[in-house]
Amino acid sequence: MAEPETRTLDANGATLRYDIRTGADEAPGGEPALLLIGSPMDASGFVTLASFFTDRTVVTYDPRGVGRSTRTDGATRSTPEEHADDVRRVIEALDAGPVDVFASSGGAVNALALVARHGELVRTLVAHEPPAAPVLPDGEAVLAACTDVHTTYLRDGMGPAMAKFIALAGRKGLFPDDWAGEPAPDPASFGLPTEDDGSRDDPLLGQNMTSCTGFRPDADALRAATTRIVVAAGKESAGEFPARAAAEIATALGSELTLFPSHHAGFLGGEFGRHGAPAEFARTLREVLGADG
């Protein structure tokens, strides 16, 4: 796959940067472009996954306020609707017709918001583990836990908040109403800083934490969309909050949950020091996308 070409795009309140990789094995008139999006993960998290799709154009981007995409409005909070509009702008700038989208985590939330409004832009959406708490039977308790992580960040800084986030993300099963009252995990046990450096610009803990997890997908609009929507979760993620939310969304759309190899970040091949099963993950994604042809 060729080296990516980076482009810049102005959006409302942000300057976006996105990368286009032209497949070395791409055939004229072949498959549509494939967007790989996350949130708050930036384009660097999809390098391994992109390498398995040399037969098509692959597009990645940095969400607003993350990596190379800078905010110009000074806002400290982003919403799924804002992110969805940013992705819309990227797709329209490609001027290549409807695209396929693989969206992970918060990116899946944003992609569901996009398709509800602009389904004509997306042929197939694979929404992998969208952390949408309101669809869950224990949604209020999950949202309270997410709010507690955000509040901890504002009060105590990154280390204590990230330790709580790790505990939240890895928890299996229903959340108790008194989650915030449980003993807080020690940041040092995760190799996190215990001292507050005073910064409050973390895109996960600050910008997107409550708005992303508090989003309820519009099931009626999604069912009415022309987009083929595949809701997915990792086999190892069973019982975790984003995987449970994915199952609920699939049911609301009248479809079956599609299982992918590995975990919430199963497509990673060493990015951010994490490993999934990227070859197997890419093979499953190719099969799922090919089912549309």
N, C-alpha and C positions, 0 to 999 in steps of 0.2 A: 504494500500500500504506500502511495506517495506521501511525502511529508505534508502535513496539513497546511492549508492556506487559512490564515486568520483574517477575519473581517470585523468591521466595527459598525454598529447600528445604534442610532439614537432612539430612545424610548421615553415615555413620560417619566421624568425623574431619574433617569439612569442612562448610562452609556454601556451597551452590551457588546461583548466580544464573543465570537463563535468561530469554530474551526470546521473546515470542509476537507475531508479526505476523499480523493477520487480513487476508486478501486482499480488496482492494476489489472484485474481480470474482468473488469466491467464491460458488458456487452452493450452495444448501442440499442436503445429501446428496451432495456432490461427492467429490472425491478426498480420501484421508486426509491428515492433517497430514504435512508434510515436515520432517524434522530435518536440519540441516546442521551437521556436527560435525567438528572437527579436534582435534589435540593435538600440541604445546602451544598451537597457535593458538586464540585466544579468539573470541567471537562477532563482534568487530569485523572479522574477516577475511571474513565472509560477507555484508556489507552489499550489495555489488554483485550477487552471485549471487541473493540473496533478492529483489532488485528485479525479477527476471525471472519471478517466480512469484506474481503478484498474484491468481491464480485459486484459491489454496489457502492454508491456514494454514501459516506457516513458523516453525519453532522453532530457535533457536540458544542456545548456552550457553557459559559459561566453565568449562573443566575445573578440577578442584581444584588449588589453588595457583597459578592463573593469573588475571590480571585481577581481577574482582570476586568470584571464588569463593575464599574464604580457607580455609586449613587450620586446624583446631582441635586437631590431635593433635601438632603440632610435628615431624612426620615430614619427612624430607628426600628421600624417594624415594616415587614412586607406581608402581603396577603396572597393567597392562592390565585385570586382574580388578577392581581398585578403580574404575577409570574406567568399566568396563562396568556395574558396579553403580550408579554415579552416573547413567549414561544410563538405566538401567532405572527408577530412581526418577523421573527427569524424564518418561519416557514414561507411567508409571503415574499420575503427578500430572495429566497432561493428561486422563485418563479419557475417551479418545476412540477406543479400540480400536487395532488394529494401525496402525503408521505406516510411511511410507517414510523411508529414511535415505540421505543422501549423506554419506559419511565420507571424509575426506582424510588422507593421511599417517598419523601416529600415531592419529588418529581412526578410520582404517580398521582398524588393529590392534585398537583397543578395541571397535569395532563387531563384528568377527569374534568376539571373546571374548563379547560380548553375545549374538549370535545362537546361538552354540554352547550357551548355557545357557537362553536365553529367546527362542527363535525365534518363539514365538507373538505376541510384541510387535511384530514387524517384518514387513510385507508384502514389501517389496523393499529390499534393501541394495545400494547401489552403493559398493563398496570401492575407492577410488582410490589406487593406489600405496602399499599398506601396507609399511613398511620392516621386514619380518620376516626377519631374516638366517638363522635356522636352516633355512629351506626351500631355500637356495641351495647349489649344489655347492661354492662357496667360502665357505660360511657361517661357518666358524671364523675365517677370515682377516678377513671383514667385521666379525664381532663383536670381534675383537682391535683392529681400527681404531676401532670405536665406543668400546671401553673406553679406548683411548689418548686419544681426545678428552675423555672424562670425566676421566681421570687428569690430563690437561693442565689442565683447568679447575680441579680441586681444587688443583693445584700452582701454576699460573701465572696463573689468572684468566681472564676472559672473552675478551679480545682474542686471545691465542694459541690458545685452544681453539676459538673461532668460526672463525678462519682455517683451522684443520685441518678443522672441520666442513664449511666451504664446499668445500674440496678433496675431502673424502670424498663429499659429496652430488653433486658434479658429475663424479665419476670414471666413465669408461665402461669396461665390461668387467670381467673378473675381478680380484680384489684379490690382491696378492702376500702371502705369509706375513710378509714383513718390512716391511709398510707403515709401521709406527711408526718404522722406522729411516731412512726417506726424509727428505731435508731438509725441515724445517718451513717452511710458508709464512709470509711476513712479514705480520703483522696490518695494518701501515700500508698495504700494497698494496691492501687491501680497505676502507680508511678506518676501520679498527678501532683502538681504543686499544691502546697498547703498554705502558702502566703498569697494574699490578694495583691496583684500588680496594679490594680486600679482601672484596668481597661474594661470596657463594657461594649465591645464591638464584635463579639462572637456571633456569627450568623445563625448558628444552630440554637444556642442557648438564649440569645437575645432577640434577633430579628424575626425568626420564623417559629419559635417553639410553640407558642400558644395559637397563632393564627393557622398554622398548618394542621396541628392536631385537632383544632376546633372546627375544621371544615366538614360540612355534611354534603356529600355529592348529591346532585339533582338526579335521582333515579329516573324520573319521568323523562327528562330531557335526554338522558343517556340512552334510554330504551328507544327513543324516537330518532336518535342520530343515525346517519347512514354509516357511521364508523363501525367496523367490527371490533368489539371490545373483549379482550381476554384478560381476566383478572387472575393474578398468579401469586404464589407464595413459595418460599423455600421449604424443602422437605424437612430440614432441621429446625425450622422456625415454628413448628406446631405448638400452639398454646401461647405464643408471644403476641403482644398487642397488635403489631402491624399485620401479622398473618391472620389473626382472628378478624380484624377489620376487613381484610381482603375477602375472607370467606363470606362475611355478611354482605359485602357489596356484590359479590358474584350472585348470591341468592336473590338480592333485590333486583338484579338485572336478568334473572331467569336463566342463569348459566351455571356451569360447574366451575369450581376453583381448579385452576391448572397448576400442577406442582412442578417446580423447577429444582434442579440439583442444589444441594448445599443450603446456605443460610441467607439472611437478609442482604448480605453483600457477596453473594455467591459468585458473582462475575469478576471479582477482584483477583488480580494475579500478582499481588505484591504491592499494589498501590496503597499508600498510607500504612505500610507494614502489615497488611491483612491479606489473607489468602482464602479463596473459596475453591470452586472447581470450574475455572473459566472455560476450559475446552468442552466439558459436558454441558455447562450452562449455555454456551454459544450454540451447541448442537440442538439443544431443546428450543432455543429461541428461533433458530432457523426453521425447525420443523413447525413451530407454531405459526410463524409468518408465512411459510409455504402453504399452509392449509387454506390460505385465502386465494391462492392462485388457481 
